[in-house]
Amino acid sequence: MAQFFQIHPDNPQARLITQAVDIIRKGGLVAYPTDSAYAVGCHIGDKMALDRIRAMRQLDKHHNFTLMCRDLSELATYARVDNRVFRLLKNHTPGPYTFILEGTAEVPRRLMHPKRKTIGLRVPDNKIALALMEELGEPLMTSSLLLPGDEFPLSDPYDIRDTLEHHVELVIDGGYCGIEPTTVIDLTGDTPELIRQGKGDFSDFAAN
């Protein structure tokens, strides 16, 4: 049965963050708040945890997973970023965007799109998510909490606990953070391509 931590959204309790990261390092799945909707995360190198997320969300092998990063410099470690793309990222991070970029050798192959070798990356504007990654010392492999057959991601931490208590090791109650997913933008081509309209505004990218 999943543990349930109530963590303050503005001043995350260090003790609970440490305990949450310990669960992640031991292979646990953690449902946690972001600046768009709740997400489920696991350790970047844990294949078994990744397979559990695939099964829970019924995802195929072509699904682009997302690496949740602490900041732009960490993002640039895991993606190939030229000067044009760097300027776009700098102007829109942190924020409710997921960027599709070509992965570097730092990204485990199983996380990348098998043909395009791309990966989704983002920097959230959420203190709990950032505190988790700061304590972890590396990105968090993550996926939105959109379950099969649902139109919107799970948004209430108590509903998440009731629905996923046998599927995740920890649910973090960081308050209500909405049901709108991130805006997904492919930056691998000559111009930014909107893949999914979500919470983030695409108009700035369309002009580039």
Secondary structure, DSSP 8 states (H G I E B T S, - for coil): --EEEE--SSS--HHHHHHHHHHHHTT--EEE--SSS-EEEEETT-HHHHHHHHHHHT--TT---EEE-SSHHHHHHHB---HHHHHHHHHH-SSSEEEEEEB-TTS-GGGS-TTT-EEEEE----HHHHHHHHHHTS-EEEEE---TT-SS----HHHHHHHHTTT-SEEEE-----S---EEEE-SSSS-EEEE--SS--HHHHT-
